[in-house]
Amino acid sequence: MTSKKIGMDIGGSLIKLAFEEKGSIRFKKYPVSELANVLQWLKIIGINKIALTGGRAGGVKEKFFPAAKIIHEFEENYLGVNWLLQQNNLFGFEKYLLVNIGTGTSWYKVEDNHCKRMLGSGIGGGTLMGLGSYLTKVEDFCSLMELASLGNRKNVDMLVKDIYTIEDPRINGELTASNFANLAEGAKKEDITNALLQMIGETLFLLTKQVAKRESLQKVVYIGGTISENPLLQTILTSFQDQLEVAPYFLENGEYCGAIAAYLSI
């Protein structure tokens, strides 16, 4: 690390860092259970400027870095998004819907370098980890995603075509009529996890659709630790695209937007 300043996003599940190394901004992440080790490492390498964001930022400032700057994640994360958009040569984002899928999920309207939080939901990565771990006894995120990729939610969910076996439902028969309605003893972990991810994705899509329509927004940018490097959830979110005249964007390194915004503030 060549820079002695760092941006740090301390959420409910992950710690994300943004710092300069050899002329470029680099990123690292750790489970929040390793917070003490990360803070000790920062003290050893002699960080002299630090900006914090996330739900645990206040406690870290009070106990470890009293001179640290705190930025509010609900108001400043979009600065990290705009920086990543520029780095990826994506322009024309003067107005867009920002969806941050972390432990929970928040929706923001970004317009003319101003950000306003429009909606929040408790559905997110915490739901996936909590229910997924309870239902399958698998506690690792990557392992849960591997299970989900091998499963078939049709063995657990009730679909529209399961109800309208003869009559024309006038809607796509592959749509979910009821999540987990066909869950039974002996269901496979793979199918349960796939169905859980489908339920989360469907819920987030419907809320995204409502906000985008209400605010007349034509572009949606998805960020957050739960969506990052999660092609299955990305596929679920885009599978309903015929119902939403909005262009979706999944930013590489989008989960670090909070840490980037914190870094840029110092």
C-alpha positions as CSV (number, residue, x, y, z in Angstrom):
1,M,0.0,0.0,0.0
2,T,1.6,3.3,-1.2
3,S,-1.0,5.6,0.2
4,K,-1.5,6.4,3.9
5,K,-5.2,7.0,3.5
6,I,-8.0,4.6,3.2
7,G,-11.8,4.4,2.8
8,M,-13.6,1.8,4.8
9,D,-17.2,0.5,4.6
10,I,-18.2,-1.5,7.6
11,G,-21.5,-3.2,7.1
12,G,-23.5,-5.9,8.8
13,S,-21.7,-8.7,6.9
14,L,-18.6,-7.5,5.3
15,I,-15.7,-5.0,5.7
16,K,-14.7,-3.3,2.4
17,L,-11.6,-1.2,1.9
18,A,-10.5,1.2,-0.9
19,F,-6.9,2.5,-1.0
20,E,-4.2,3.6,-3.5
21,E,-1.5,1.2,-4.6
22,K,0.9,1.9,-7.4
23,G,-1.2,4.8,-8.7
24,S,-4.5,2.9,-8.8
25,I,-7.3,2.4,-6.4
26,R,-7.4,-1.1,-5.1
27,F,-10.0,-3.0,-3.1
28,K,-10.1,-5.6,-0.4
29,K,-12.9,-7.2,1.6
30,Y,-13.1,-9.3,4.8
31,P,-16.0,-10.8,6.8
32,V,-17.0,-8.6,9.6
33,S,-15.9,-11.2,12.1
34,E,-12.3,-10.2,11.2
35,L,-12.9,-6.6,12.1
36,A,-10.4,-6.6,15.0
37,N,-7.6,-8.1,12.8
38,V,-8.3,-5.5,10.1
39,L,-8.1,-2.6,12.5
40,Q,-4.9,-3.9,14.0
41,W,-3.4,-4.2,10.5
42,L,-4.4,-0.6,9.7
43,K,-2.7,0.6,12.9
44,I,0.5,-1.4,12.1
45,I,0.9,0.1,8.6
46,G,0.4,3.6,9.9
47,I,-2.7,4.9,8.2
48,N,-3.0,8.6,8.9
49,K,-6.2,9.5,7.0
50,I,-9.2,7.3,7.2
51,A,-12.9,7.8,6.2
52,L,-15.6,5.5,7.4
53,T,-19.0,4.6,6.3
54,G,-21.6,1.8,7.0
55,G,-23.6,0.8,10.0
56,R,-20.6,0.2,12.3
57,A,-18.6,3.3,11.3
58,G,-19.5,5.2,14.5
59,G,-18.3,2.5,16.9
60,V,-15.0,2.1,15.0
61,K,-14.4,5.8,15.0
62,E,-15.1,6.1,18.8
63,K,-12.9,3.1,19.8
64,F,-10.1,3.1,17.3
65,F,-9.8,6.1,15.0
66,P,-11.2,9.2,16.8
67,A,-9.9,11.5,14.0
68,A,-11.6,9.5,11.2
69,K,-14.1,11.2,8.9
70,I,-17.6,9.6,8.7
71,I,-19.7,9.8,5.5
72,H,-23.3,8.8,5.5
73,E,-23.9,5.8,3.3
74,F,-27.4,6.7,2.4
75,E,-26.3,10.1,1.1
76,E,-22.8,9.5,-0.3
77,N,-22.5,6.0,-1.8
78,Y,-23.5,7.3,-5.2
79,L,-20.2,9.1,-5.5
80,G,-18.5,5.8,-5.6
81,V,-21.0,4.6,-8.2
82,N,-20.3,7.6,-10.4
83,W,-16.6,7.1,-10.1
84,L,-17.0,3.4,-11.2
85,L,-19.3,4.4,-14.1
86,Q,-16.6,6.8,-15.4
87,Q,-13.9,4.2,-14.9
88,N,-15.9,1.8,-17.1
89,N,-16.6,4.5,-19.7
90,L,-20.3,4.5,-19.0
91,F,-21.7,7.9,-19.5
92,G,-25.2,9.5,-19.6
93,F,-26.0,8.6,-16.0
94,E,-27.3,12.1,-15.0
95,K,-30.4,10.4,-13.7
96,Y,-30.8,6.7,-12.6
97,L,-32.1,4.3,-10.0
98,L,-29.4,2.9,-7.7
99,V,-30.2,-0.4,-6.0
100,N,-27.8,-1.4,-3.2
101,I,-28.2,-5.1,-2.3
102,G,-26.3,-5.7,0.8
103,T,-27.5,-7.3,4.1
104,G,-30.7,-5.5,3.3
105,T,-31.6,-3.5,0.2
106,S,-32.0,0.2,-0.4
107,W,-33.2,2.1,-3.5
108,Y,-31.9,5.6,-4.3
109,K,-32.8,8.1,-7.0
110,V,-29.7,9.8,-8.3
111,E,-30.2,13.0,-10.3
112,D,-27.8,15.8,-11.2
113,N,-25.2,14.8,-8.5
114,H,-27.9,14.5,-5.8
115,C,-29.0,11.3,-4.1
116,K,-32.3,10.6,-2.3
117,R,-33.2,7.3,-0.6
118,M,-36.6,6.2,-1.9
119,L,-37.2,2.9,-0.3
120,G,-35.7,0.2,1.9
121,S,-36.3,-3.5,2.5
122,G,-35.1,-6.1,4.9
123,I,-34.9,-8.6,2.0
124,G,-31.2,-9.0,0.9
125,G,-28.1,-10.9,1.6
126,G,-28.9,-11.3,5.3
127,T,-32.1,-13.1,4.3
128,L,-30.2,-15.4,2.0
129,M,-27.6,-16.2,4.6
130,G,-30.0,-16.5,7.5
131,L,-32.7,-18.6,5.9
132,G,-30.3,-20.4,3.7
133,S,-28.1,-21.5,6.6
134,Y,-31.1,-22.5,8.6
135,L,-32.8,-24.5,5.9
136,T,-29.7,-26.3,4.5
137,K,-27.2,-26.2,7.4
138,V,-24.7,-24.6,5.0
139,E,-23.2,-21.4,6.4
140,D,-20.8,-20.2,3.7
141,F,-22.1,-17.8,1.0
142,C,-20.1,-19.3,-1.9
143,S,-21.3,-22.8,-0.9
144,L,-24.9,-21.6,-0.8
145,M,-24.5,-20.1,-4.3
146,E,-23.0,-23.4,-5.5
147,L,-26.0,-25.3,-4.2
148,A,-28.4,-22.8,-5.8
149,S,-26.7,-23.2,-9.1
150,L,-27.4,-26.9,-9.0
151,G,-31.0,-26.7,-7.9
152,N,-34.4,-26.3,-9.6
153,R,-36.9,-24.1,-7.8
154,K,-39.7,-25.7,-9.7
155,N,-39.5,-28.7,-7.4
156,V,-40.3,-26.4,-4.4
157,D,-42.3,-23.4,-5.8
158,M,-45.8,-23.5,-7.2
159,L,-45.9,-22.0,-10.6
160,V,-48.8,-20.4,-12.4
161,K,-49.0,-23.4,-14.8
162,D,-49.4,-25.7,-11.8
163,I,-52.8,-24.0,-11.0
164,Y,-54.0,-23.3,-14.6
165,T,-53.5,-26.8,-16.0
166,I,-56.2,-26.4,-18.6
167,E,-57.4,-22.8,-18.7
168,D,-55.3,-20.0,-20.2
169,P,-54.0,-17.9,-17.3
170,R,-53.3,-15.0,-19.7
171,I,-49.9,-14.6,-18.0
172,N,-46.6,-16.6,-18.3
173,G,-47.1,-20.0,-16.8
174,E,-43.5,-20.1,-15.6
175,L,-44.1,-17.2,-13.2
176,T,-44.2,-18.0,-9.5
177,A,-47.7,-18.4,-8.1
178,S,-46.5,-19.1,-4.5
179,N,-42.9,-19.3,-3.2
180,F,-42.2,-22.6,-1.4
181,A,-45.8,-23.8,-1.7
182,N,-44.6,-27.3,-2.8
183,L,-41.9,-27.6,-0.2
184,A,-42.1,-31.0,1.4
185,E,-40.1,-33.3,3.7
186,G,-37.0,-34.6,1.9
187,A,-36.6,-31.6,-0.5
188,K,-33.1,-31.3,-1.8
189,K,-30.9,-28.5,-0.4
190,E,-30.1,-27.5,-4.0
191,D,-33.7,-26.9,-4.8
192,I,-34.4,-25.1,-1.5
193,T,-31.5,-22.7,-2.1
194,N,-32.5,-22.1,-5.7
195,A,-36.0,-21.3,-4.6
196,L,-34.8,-19.0,-1.9
197,L,-32.7,-17.0,-4.3
198,Q,-35.6,-16.8,-6.7
199,M,-37.9,-15.5,-4.0
200,I,-35.3,-12.8,-3.1
201,G,-34.7,-11.9,-6.7
202,E,-38.4,-11.7,-7.5
203,T,-39.1,-9.5,-4.5
204,L,-36.3,-7.1,-5.3
205,F,-37.3,-6.9,-8.9
206,L,-40.9,-6.0,-8.1
207,L,-39.8,-3.2,-5.7
208,T,-37.3,-2.0,-8.3
209,K,-40.1,-1.9,-10.9
210,Q,-42.4,0.1,-8.6
211,V,-39.7,2.8,-7.8
212,A,-38.5,3.1,-11.4
213,K,-42.0,3.5,-12.7
214,R,-43.0,6.0,-10.0
215,E,-39.9,8.2,-10.5
216,S,-39.8,7.8,-14.4
217,L,-36.2,6.4,-14.3
218,Q,-34.9,4.6,-17.4
219,K,-31.6,3.1,-16.0
220,V,-31.0,0.9,-13.0
221,V,-27.6,0.3,-11.5
222,Y,-27.2,-2.6,-9.1
223,I,-24.4,-2.7,-6.5
224,G,-23.7,-4.5,-3.2
225,G,-22.0,-7.5,-1.8
226,T,-25.0,-9.8,-2.5
227,I,-25.2,-9.1,-6.2
228,S,-21.4,-8.8,-6.9
229,E,-20.0,-11.9,-8.6
230,N,-23.4,-13.5,-8.3
231,P,-24.5,-14.4,-11.9
232,L,-27.5,-16.4,-10.8
233,L,-29.1,-13.5,-8.9
234,Q,-28.2,-11.2,-11.8
235,T,-30.0,-13.6,-14.2
236,I,-33.1,-13.7,-12.0
237,L,-33.2,-9.9,-11.9
238,T,-33.0,-9.6,-15.6
239,S,-35.3,-12.5,-16.4
240,F,-38.3,-10.2,-16.0
241,Q,-36.9,-7.5,-18.3
242,D,-39.9,-7.7,-20.6
243,Q,-41.9,-6.3,-17.7
244,L,-39.7,-3.3,-17.2
245,E,-38.6,-0.8,-19.8
246,V,-35.4,0.0,-17.9
247,A,-31.8,-0.9,-18.7
248,P,-30.0,-2.8,-15.9
249,Y,-26.3,-2.4,-15.2
250,F,-24.2,-4.5,-12.9
251,L,-21.0,-2.7,-12.0
252,E,-17.8,-4.5,-11.6
253,N,-16.5,-3.8,-8.1
254,G,-19.9,-2.3,-7.3
255,E,-19.8,-3.7,-3.8
256,Y,-17.0,-1.3,-3.0
257,C,-18.9,1.9,-3.8
258,G,-19.2,2.9,-0.2
259,A,-15.5,2.4,0.5
260,I,-14.7,4.3,-2.7
261,A,-16.9,7.2,-1.7
262,A,-15.2,7.3,1.7
263,Y,-11.8,7.2,0.1
264,L,-12.6,10.0,-2.4
265,S,-13.8,12.2,0.5
266,I,-10.3,12.6,2.0
